[in-house]
Amino acid sequence: MAFDRFNIDTVFDFTGRKAVGESTQLPILYYKYNMNGTMTLLKCMREHDVQNFVFSSSCTVYGAPSPDNLPIKETDPVGCCQCPYAKCKYFTECLLQDLAQGEPDYWRIIIMRYFNPVGAHESGMIGEDPRGDPQNLMPKLAQVAVGKRPILNIYGEDYETKDGSPIRDYIHVVDVAKAHRKTIKNFQDIRGTEVYNIGTGEGKTAWDMVKAFEIACGKPIAFQMCGRRPGDVPKIYCDPSKAEKDLGWRAERSHTQMCADLWRFYTLNPNGYQDASVLRESGLNIEY
Ligand SMILES: CC(=O)N[C@H]1[C@@H](OP(=O)(O)OP(=O)(O)OC[C@H]2O[C@@H](n3ccc(=O)[nH]c3=O)[C@H](O)[C@@H]2O)O[C@H](CO)[C@@H](O)[C@@H]1O
């Protein structure tokens, strides 16, 4: 077991399934993967005296905030969740708060509430390779552009936004990764739990992302308008200032860069990591 083999002081928990729509169809799977896994990990950490924990939570714990309450802050109410995916994140946050309350001088827990991480590493070598049918906007968009999927469904054209599509706080995945590196230096100041919004602070509609992606890939994206997707919230973006103040972190990459980097990953790896000979030759050892 990893805890016996290595001298571990901090655990980052990135595991879990992450599709809002799928979670409404497969709630047991979501509760099993997204909650049991983290509970087992925390139990092992306690047995091996590992105190520092970073949890990948999500803005989904805020539910559907009132438009008057945006940008959303870490102190705003959580728990009015729209789907099993969201509830698993919320219940895990509750578990972490309870753990910390039980042993406040022991645990050092950072809860990162990611908004919508997208994009890929600028090298085009590291990106998201969804198994099966992707559920999220950006991988679907990229699959239409490379010709793996005929058309993009746009879910909702009647939201109260400038173009009728929902608003999200899309954030470059490299900015998300950099936020994690910042946490390592901060554990000595943490007692119990600390929560951070990890977003840009700027809301973009689904249409903004489609238009930016068309520019990145240099071609129009075939689309059709569909009804609203169950579980979708109309509008959410964050106030990320707490992370800047405490961790010295802020998102630096624009939504056009998110699209350009994602497109580079897809053009270099149209079949994802199935064709990862370049990576293997480069010495990166990716296992399937
Ligand atoms: C507000 C919220 O709960 N956000 C969470 C949700 O993102 P969220 O569900 O917003 O992420 P998606 O990428 O699936 O959807 C983003 C936007 O694109 C639209 N869309 C999506 C797919 C598609 O084919 N066509 C289309 O129009 C959706 O309606 C939505 O407006 O799950 C992500 C993990 O999966 C989490 O990281 C986010 O924190």
The ligand as an SDF file (V2000), in Angstrom:
LIG
                    3D

 39 41  0  0  0  0  0  0  0  0999 V2000
  -22.5960   24.7160  -11.7170 C   0  0  0  0  0  0  0  0  0  0  0  0
  -22.1030   23.3140  -11.6110 C   0  0  0  0  0  0  0  0  0  0  0  0
  -22.7480   22.4300  -11.1120 O   0  0  0  0  0  0  0  0  0  0  0  0
  -20.8660   23.1350  -12.0800 N   0  0  0  0  0  0  0  0  0  0  0  0
  -20.2400   21.8230  -12.0200 C   0  0  0  0  0  0  0  0  0  0  0  0
  -20.7180   20.9930  -13.1900 C   0  0  0  0  0  0  0  0  0  0  0  0
  -20.4370   21.7400  -14.3520 O   0  0  0  0  0  0  0  0  0  0  0  0
  -21.4570   21.9130  -15.5580 P   0  0  0  0  0  0  0  0  0  0  0  0
  -22.5530   20.9370  -15.5050 O   0  0  0  0  0  0  0  0  0  0  0  0
  -21.7640   23.3710  -15.5990 O   0  0  0  0  0  0  0  0  0  0  0  0
  -20.4230   21.5620  -16.7870 O   0  0  0  0  0  0  0  0  0  0  0  0
  -20.7550   21.1510  -18.2740 P   0  0  0  0  0  0  0  0  0  0  0  0
  -19.4740   21.2940  -19.0100 O   0  0  0  0  0  0  0  0  0  0  0  0
  -21.4240   19.8190  -18.3040 O   0  0  0  0  0  0  0  0  0  0  0  0
  -21.8020   22.2490  -18.7680 O   0  0  0  0  0  0  0  0  0  0  0  0
  -21.3860   23.6080  -18.9460 C   0  0  0  0  0  0  0  0  0  0  0  0
  -22.4610   24.3390  -19.7120 C   0  0  0  0  0  0  0  0  0  0  0  0
  -22.5260   23.8200  -21.0340 O   0  0  0  0  0  0  0  0  0  0  0  0
  -23.8370   23.3910  -21.3250 C   0  0  0  0  0  0  0  0  0  0  0  0
  -23.7050   22.1980  -22.1930 N   0  0  0  0  0  0  0  0  0  0  0  0
  -23.0300   21.1150  -21.7380 C   0  0  0  0  0  0  0  0  0  0  0  0
  -22.8640   20.0000  -22.5500 C   0  0  0  0  0  0  0  0  0  0  0  0
  -23.4320   20.0080  -23.8390 C   0  0  0  0  0  0  0  0  0  0  0  0
  -23.3450   19.0560  -24.6180 O   0  0  0  0  0  0  0  0  0  0  0  0
  -24.1170   21.1320  -24.2490 N   0  0  0  0  0  0  0  0  0  0  0  0
  -24.2850   22.2270  -23.4480 C   0  0  0  0  0  0  0  0  0  0  0  0
  -24.9030   23.1970  -23.8510 O   0  0  0  0  0  0  0  0  0  0  0  0
  -24.5270   23.1110  -20.0050 C   0  0  0  0  0  0  0  0  0  0  0  0
  -25.9030   23.2810  -20.1190 O   0  0  0  0  0  0  0  0  0  0  0  0
  -23.8510   24.1630  -19.1180 C   0  0  0  0  0  0  0  0  0  0  0  0
  -24.5130   25.3810  -19.2630 O   0  0  0  0  0  0  0  0  0  0  0  0
  -20.0350   19.7720  -13.2670 O   0  0  0  0  0  0  0  0  0  0  0  0
  -18.6140   19.9010  -13.4190 C   0  0  0  0  0  0  0  0  0  0  0  0
  -18.0750   18.4860  -13.4840 C   0  0  0  0  0  0  0  0  0  0  0  0
  -18.6520   17.8050  -14.5370 O   0  0  0  0  0  0  0  0  0  0  0  0
  -18.0490   20.6450  -12.2240 C   0  0  0  0  0  0  0  0  0  0  0  0
  -16.6540   20.8550  -12.4550 O   0  0  0  0  0  0  0  0  0  0  0  0
  -18.7180   21.9900  -12.1010 C   0  0  0  0  0  0  0  0  0  0  0  0
  -18.2540   22.6240  -10.9320 O   0  0  0  0  0  0  0  0  0  0  0  0
  1  2  1  0
  2  3  2  0
  2  4  1  0
  4  5  1  0
  5  6  1  0
  5 38  1  0
  6  7  1  0
  6 32  1  0
  7  8  1  0
  8  9  2  0
  8 10  1  0
  8 11  1  0
 11 12  1  0
 12 13  2  0
 12 14  1  0
 12 15  1  0
 15 16  1  0
 16 17  1  0
 17 18  1  0
 17 30  1  0
 18 19  1  0
 19 20  1  0
 19 28  1  0
 20 21  1  0
 20 26  1  0
 21 22  2  0
 22 23  1  0
 23 24  2  0
 23 25  1  0
 25 26  1  0
 26 27  2  0
 28 29  1  0
 28 30  1  0
 30 31  1  0
 32 33  1  0
 33 34  1  0
 33 36  1  0
 34 35  1  0
 36 37  1  0
 36 38  1  0
 38 39  1  0
M  END
$$$$
